[in-house]
């Protein structure tokens, strides 16, 4: 491939946030994503039917070429918080790298609460 064949692909922030939201929602032990309590237990369609759920719980920042992901979650009771947080970090890192070729320097997770299963 020569220089004239190279093309640049720009990924909108909303796309990257969607990837992160979906990656987090698939981690075992996660009950809700976002400070406005967007439920992931209702399935993908339930999560997307809310008004702009992704921007409510996920923020992606770029500073000095480093990507940082900020996420707010609520977890189900009975799971080890550190273990779920580590699984979230791994899921976010793997999803952004695999789907968007984005290297993540840091994933900050805020656990806003615990949900008890009925």
Z-matrix of the N, CA and C atoms (Angstrom, degrees):
N
C 1 1.446
C 2 1.526 1 108.49
N 3 1.313 2 116.57 1 128.15
C 4 1.455 3 118.88 2 178.86
C 5 1.533 4 109.97 3 -94.15
N 6 1.317 5 115.93 4 176.05
C 7 1.470 6 121.85 5 -175.66
C 8 1.527 7 112.69 6 -61.05
N 9 1.308 8 118.49 7 -33.42
C 10 1.465 9 120.08 8 -177.83
C 11 1.527 10 112.11 9 -74.23
N 12 1.339 11 118.03 10 -18.32
C 13 1.459 12 121.58 11 179.41
C 14 1.531 13 112.98 12 -83.91
N 15 1.316 14 118.40 13 -14.22
C 16 1.459 15 121.32 14 -178.15
C 17 1.522 16 110.25 15 -73.64
N 18 1.318 17 115.24 16 136.44
C 19 1.453 18 121.00 17 177.69
C 20 1.520 19 108.48 18 -128.64
N 21 1.316 20 115.63 19 150.76
C 22 1.454 21 120.72 20 -179.63
C 23 1.522 22 109.22 21 -99.06
N 24 1.320 23 115.71 22 137.32
C 25 1.459 24 121.66 23 175.60
C 26 1.514 25 108.06 24 -113.25
N 27 1.310 26 115.92 25 126.28
C 28 1.460 27 121.10 26 179.27
C 29 1.527 28 107.77 27 -109.32
N 30 1.323 29 115.75 28 128.04
C 31 1.459 30 121.17 29 179.98
C 32 1.523 31 107.89 30 -103.69
N 33 1.318 32 116.35 31 122.86
C 34 1.462 33 121.44 32 179.98
C 35 1.523 34 109.71 33 -66.20
N 36 1.334 35 117.41 34 146.00
C 37 1.470 36 120.29 35 179.41
C 38 1.526 37 113.28 36 -55.50
N 39 1.310 38 118.10 37 -35.94
C 40 1.459 39 120.95 38 179.34
C 41 1.516 40 112.83 39 -62.33
N 42 1.334 41 116.92 40 -33.28
C 43 1.462 42 121.14 41 178.44
C 44 1.526 43 109.86 42 -67.99
N 45 1.316 44 116.57 43 -46.91
C 46 1.463 45 120.55 44 179.08
C 47 1.525 46 110.52 45 -62.86
N 48 1.329 47 117.74 46 -40.15
C 49 1.462 48 121.08 47 177.64
C 50 1.529 49 110.77 48 -63.25
N 51 1.316 50 117.06 49 -38.51
C 52 1.466 51 120.82 50 177.98
C 53 1.525 52 110.91 51 -63.67
N 54 1.325 53 116.63 52 -41.83
C 55 1.461 54 121.05 53 178.12
C 56 1.524 55 109.85 54 -60.62
N 57 1.328 56 116.63 55 -44.73
C 58 1.466 57 121.28 56 -179.64
C 59 1.529 58 110.31 57 -64.76
N 60 1.334 59 116.90 58 -45.88
C 61 1.461 60 121.51 59 -179.88
C 62 1.526 61 110.56 60 -56.75
N 63 1.317 62 116.92 61 -47.51
C 64 1.458 63 120.78 62 -179.37
C 65 1.531 64 112.08 63 -66.93
N 66 1.322 65 117.42 64 -38.56
C 67 1.465 66 120.95 65 178.42
C 68 1.526 67 110.55 66 -63.05
N 69 1.326 68 116.45 67 -44.14
C 70 1.464 69 120.34 68 179.85
C 71 1.525 70 110.78 69 -66.19
N 72 1.319 71 116.80 70 -41.11
C 73 1.468 72 120.13 71 -176.42
C 74 1.521 73 112.55 72 -64.90
N 75 1.333 74 118.14 73 -18.12
C 76 1.461 75 121.78 74 -179.42
C 77 1.524 76 113.23 75 -93.29
N 78 1.317 77 117.49 76 -2.37
C 79 1.464 78 121.08 77 179.98
C 80 1.531 79 109.28 78 -79.96
N 81 1.319 80 116.23 79 130.64
C 82 1.461 81 120.62 80 179.52
C 83 1.528 82 110.31 81 -63.96
N 84 1.325 83 115.75 82 131.85
C 85 1.453 84 121.65 83 -179.97
C 86 1.516 85 113.19 84 103.70
N 87 1.336 86 117.77 85 -15.84
C 88 1.461 87 120.97 86 179.18
C 89 1.524 88 108.63 87 -81.85
N 90 1.331 89 115.82 88 124.45
C 91 1.468 90 121.56 89 179.43
C 92 1.519 91 111.10 90 -97.22
N 93 1.327 92 116.58 91 -45.19
C 94 1.460 93 121.88 92 -175.72
C 95 1.518 94 109.91 93 -140.74
N 96 1.317 95 116.18 94 147.41
C 97 1.463 96 121.77 95 175.08
C 98 1.513 97 107.18 96 -116.81
N 99 1.322 98 116.50 97 125.61
C 100 1.453 99 120.35 98 174.97
C 101 1.510 100 114.27 99 105.01
N 102 1.324 101 115.72 100 147.33
C 103 1.465 102 120.58 101 -179.14
C 104 1.519 103 112.85 102 -68.47
N 105 1.327 104 118.16 103 -18.13
C 106 1.460 105 121.12 104 179.68
C 107 1.515 106 110.96 105 -93.75
N 108 1.337 107 116.69 106 18.31
C 109 1.460 108 124.64 107 175.67
C 110 1.523 109 113.55 108 52.52
N 111 1.319 110 115.94 109 60.54
C 112 1.462 111 121.80 110 173.76
C 113 1.515 112 107.21 111 -82.94
N 114 1.303 113 118.38 112 119.18
C 115 1.458 114 123.14 113 -174.89
C 116 1.515 115 111.17 114 -77.09
N 117 1.328 116 116.16 115 134.15
C 118 1.454 117 120.59 116 172.35
C 119 1.518 118 109.59 117 -104.38
N 120 1.323 119 117.53 118 -7.33
C 121 1.457 120 119.67 119 -179.27
C 122 1.521 121 111.45 120 -75.30
N 123 1.343 122 117.83 121 -17.34
C 124 1.454 123 121.38 122 178.90
C 125 1.509 124 112.64 123 -81.65
N 126 1.315 125 117.85 124 2.58
C 127 1.457 126 121.26 125 179.20
C 128 1.515 127 111.51 126 92.37
N 129 1.301 128 114.87 127 174.60
C 130 1.461 129 121.66 128 -176.13
C 131 1.518 130 112.12 129 -62.03
N 132 1.315 131 117.69 130 -45.39
C 133 1.466 132 119.55 131 -178.03
C 134 1.517 133 111.41 132 -65.84
N 135 1.329 134 117.34 133 -36.86
C 136 1.458 135 120.29 134 177.45
C 137 1.520 136 111.43 135 -64.08
N 138 1.322 137 116.51 136 -39.03
C 139 1.459 138 120.14 137 -179.85
C 140 1.522 139 111.28 138 -68.84
N 141 1.346 140 117.12 139 -39.06
C 142 1.453 141 120.12 140 -177.48
C 143 1.517 142 112.58 141 -78.69
N 144 1.327 143 117.86 142 -16.53
C 145 1.463 144 118.98 143 -177.85
C 146 1.524 145 111.42 144 -75.75
N 147 1.317 146 117.54 145 -18.84
C 148 1.464 147 120.60 146 176.56
C 149 1.528 148 108.94 147 -70.37
N 150 1.303 149 116.88 148 155.25
C 151 1.461 150 120.24 149 179.94
C 152 1.521 151 109.88 150 -73.28
N 153 1.318 152 116.41 151 112.45
C 154 1.460 153 124.55 152 175.70
C 155 1.531 154 113.36 153 48.27
N 156 1.339 155 119.61 154 59.53
C 157 1.453 156 120.46 155 -176.07
C 158 1.517 157 113.94 156 -68.25
N 159 1.328 158 117.27 157 -29.18
C 160 1.455 159 120.09 158 -173.14
C 161 1.522 160 111.45 159 -65.19
N 162 1.313 161 118.13 160 -46.30
C 163 1.456 162 120.01 161 -176.80
C 164 1.517 163 111.76 162 -70.18
N 165 1.312 164 118.62 163 -14.01
C 166 1.456 165 121.35 164 179.71
C 167 1.522 166 113.06 165 -77.28
N 168 1.319 167 118.76 166 -22.28
C 169 1.453 168 119.30 167 -175.48
C 170 1.504 169 116.13 168 -127.37
N 171 1.322 170 117.85 169 -8.71
C 172 1.459 171 121.21 170 -174.74
C 173 1.521 172 109.37 171 -131.65
N 174 1.313 173 115.26 172 133.81
C 175 1.463 174 121.22 173 176.27
C 176 1.524 175 107.74 174 -133.28
N 177 1.327 176 116.40 175 132.69
C 178 1.459 177 121.48 176 177.72
C 179 1.522 178 108.06 177 -115.39
N 180 1.319 179 115.05 178 124.12
C 181 1.461 180 121.76 179 -177.40
C 182 1.527 181 110.02 180 -117.00
N 183 1.328 182 115.51 181 145.71
C 184 1.462 183 121.03 182 175.64
C 185 1.515 184 107.94 183 -124.98
N 186 1.333 185 115.67 184 124.20
C 187 1.457 186 120.59 185 178.68
C 188 1.520 187 108.85 186 -142.39
N 189 1.304 188 116.50 187 124.42
C 190 1.466 189 122.66 188 -179.40
C 191 1.531 190 112.12 189 54.52
N 192 1.336 191 116.20 190 38.79
C 193 1.452 192 121.09 191 178.24
C 194 1.518 193 114.36 192 77.34
N 195 1.321 194 118.25 193 3.16
C 196 1.456 195 122.98 194 179.85
C 197 1.529 196 109.66 195 -104.25
N 198 1.326 197 116.97 196 134.97
C 199 1.456 198 122.54 197 -180.00
C 200 1.529 199 109.21 198 -98.99
N 201 1.330 200 115.70 199 128.17
C 202 1.456 201 122.47 200 175.74
C 203 1.513 202 108.41 201 -121.47
N 204 1.327 203 116.26 202 134.20
C 205 1.456 204 122.23 203 177.08
C 206 1.521 205 108.09 204 -109.85
N 207 1.336 206 115.87 205 130.26
C 208 1.465 207 122.71 206 175.80
C 209 1.519 208 107.04 207 -112.62
N 210 1.340 209 117.49 208 128.63
C 211 1.456 210 120.60 209 -178.81
C 212 1.520 211 110.52 210 -138.25
N 213 1.330 212 115.70 211 140.10
C 214 1.463 213 123.03 212 175.35
C 215 1.522 214 108.22 213 -109.54
N 216 1.332 215 116.47 214 130.95
C 217 1.464 216 120.81 215 -179.03
C 218 1.529 217 110.46 216 -139.24
N 219 1.324 218 114.31 217 160.16
C 220 1.459 219 122.40 218 165.77
C 221 1.517 220 105.56 219 -121.55
N 222 1.324 221 115.61 220 140.01
C 223 1.453 222 120.73 221 -175.45
C 224 1.522 223 110.89 222 -111.84
N 225 1.330 224 115.21 223 158.03
C 226 1.456 225 120.51 224 174.09
C 227 1.522 226 109.20 225 -75.83
N 228 1.323 227 115.77 226 145.06
C 229 1.460 228 122.12 227 175.40
C 230 1.530 229 109.65 228 -63.16
N 231 1.334 230 116.19 229 142.57
C 232 1.456 231 120.95 230 176.25
C 233 1.521 232 114.15 231 104.23
N 234 1.313 233 117.24 232 -8.65
C 235 1.466 234 121.15 233 178.84
C 236 1.524 235 109.48 234 -102.27
N 237 1.310 236 115.65 235 145.93
C 238 1.470 237 119.94 236 176.77
C 239 1.517 238 108.91 237 -72.81
N 240 1.319 239 116.75 238 123.24
C 241 1.463 240 121.94 239 -174.50
C 242 1.522 241 111.94 240 -59.66
N 243 1.328 242 116.90 241 -45.80
C 244 1.462 243 120.24 242 -178.56
C 245 1.528 244 111.45 243 -64.33
N 246 1.322 245 116.44 244 -36.94
C 247 1.459 246 120.73 245 -179.54
C 248 1.531 247 111.58 246 -68.12
N 249 1.334 248 115.89 247 -43.96
C 250 1.464 249 119.48 248 178.44
C 251 1.529 250 109.98 249 -65.59
N 252 1.325 251 117.35 250 -41.56
C 253 1.464 252 120.78 251 178.44
C 254 1.535 253 110.85 252 -60.97
N 255 1.326 254 117.11 253 -41.88
C 256 1.472 255 120.59 254 177.89
C 257 1.529 256 110.56 255 -64.24
N 258 1.335 257 116.94 256 -38.87
C 259 1.461 258 120.34 257 178.02
C 260 1.521 259 111.61 258 -67.48
N 261 1.330 260 116.80 259 -36.45
C 262 1.467 261 120.79 260 176.09
C 263 1.524 262 109.67 261 -63.39
N 264 1.331 263 116.60 262 -47.56
C 265 1.470 264 120.31 263 179.69
C 266 1.527 265 111.02 264 -56.92
N 267 1.321 266 116.32 265 -46.16
C 268 1.467 267 120.47 266 -179.16
C 269 1.527 268 110.96 267 -64.54
N 270 1.340 269 117.00 268 -42.70
C 271 1.468 270 120.94 269 -179.25
C 272 1.519 271 111.40 270 -63.63
N 273 1.338 272 116.90 271 -43.18
C 274 1.462 273 121.11 272 179.55
C 275 1.521 274 110.24 273 -64.57
N 276 1.317 275 116.45 274 -47.31
C 277 1.463 276 120.82 275 -179.60
C 278 1.527 277 110.69 276 -59.62
N 279 1.330 278 116.66 277 -49.38
C 280 1.464 279 121.20 278 -177.57
C 281 1.526 280 112.07 279 -64.29
N 282 1.344 281 117.17 280 -42.36
C 283 1.469 282 121.03 281 -177.63
C 284 1.524 283 111.40 282 -65.81
N 285 1.331 284 117.24 283 -45.60
C 286 1.466 285 119.21 284 -179.13
C 287 1.526 286 111.40 285 -67.25
N 288 1.314 287 117.12 286 -36.26
C 289 1.460 288 120.04 287 178.95
C 290 1.532 289 110.67 288 -69.85
N 291 1.321 290 116.77 289 -44.62
C 292 1.464 291 120.39 290 -176.34
C 293 1.530 292 112.93 291 -72.23
N 294 1.324 293 117.34 292 -40.69
C 295 1.460 294 120.25 293 -173.55
C 296 1.524 295 114.38 294 -92.63
N 297 1.330 296 117.35 295 -28.02
C 298 1.462 297 118.96 296 -174.83
C 299 1.523 298 113.38 297 -129.64
N 300 1.324 299 117.77 298 3.03
C 301 1.477 300 122.41 299 -178.11
C 302 1.526 301 111.55 300 55.20
N 303 1.324 302 116.22 301 38.47
C 304 1.461 303 121.68 302 179.25
C 305 1.522 304 108.15 303 -105.10
N 306 1.333 305 116.12 304 122.31
C 307 1.457 306 122.45 305 175.30
C 308 1.529 307 108.51 306 -85.13
N 309 1.316 308 116.99 307 126.04
C 310 1.460 309 122.06 308 -178.78
C 311 1.523 310 108.92 309 -102.39
N 312 1.324 311 116.09 310 127.34
C 313 1.456 312 120.68 311 178.90
C 314 1.521 313 111.31 312 -84.03
N 315 1.346 314 115.86 313 -32.68
C 316 1.467 315 118.95 314 -173.56
C 317 1.519 316 109.90 315 -154.30
N 318 1.340 317 116.31 316 140.83
C 319 1.458 318 122.30 317 173.30
C 320 1.523 319 107.20 318 -124.63
N 321 1.326 320 116.18 319 111.30
C 322 1.462 321 122.03 320 178.94
C 323 1.520 322 108.82 321 -98.33
N 324 1.326 323 115.89 322 126.38
C 325 1.454 324 121.01 323 -177.47
C 326 1.515 325 108.89 324 -117.71
N 327 1.321 326 115.87 325 129.17
C 328 1.459 327 121.64 326 174.07
C 329 1.518 328 107.15 327 -109.59
N 330 1.335 329 115.71 328 119.15
C 331 1.460 330 120.52 329 176.89
C 332 1.518 331 106.30 330 -91.74
N 333 1.333 332 114.96 331 109.27
C 334 1.458 333 120.98 332 -175.35
C 335 1.515 334 114.28 333 -86.72
N 336 1.319 335 117.50 334 -10.80
C 337 1.462 336 118.62 335 179.87
C 338 1.515 337 112.46 336 172.17
N 339 1.334 338 113.42 337 175.91
C 340 1.459 339 122.46 338 179.12
C 341 1.518 340 107.67 339 -120.26
N 342 1.335 341 116.83 340 135.80
C 343 1.453 342 123.57 341 178.42
C 344 1.524 343 108.26 342 -109.33
N 345 1.322 344 116.24 343 130.94
C 346 1.462 345 121.23 344 178.08
C 347 1.522 346 108.93 345 -92.84
N 348 1.331 347 115.82 346 129.45
C 349 1.472 348 120.33 347 177.87
C 350 1.524 349 108.63 348 -73.33
N 351 1.328 350 114.97 349 145.59
C 352 1.456 351 119.62 350 -179.79
C 353 1.504 352 111.50 351 -80.70
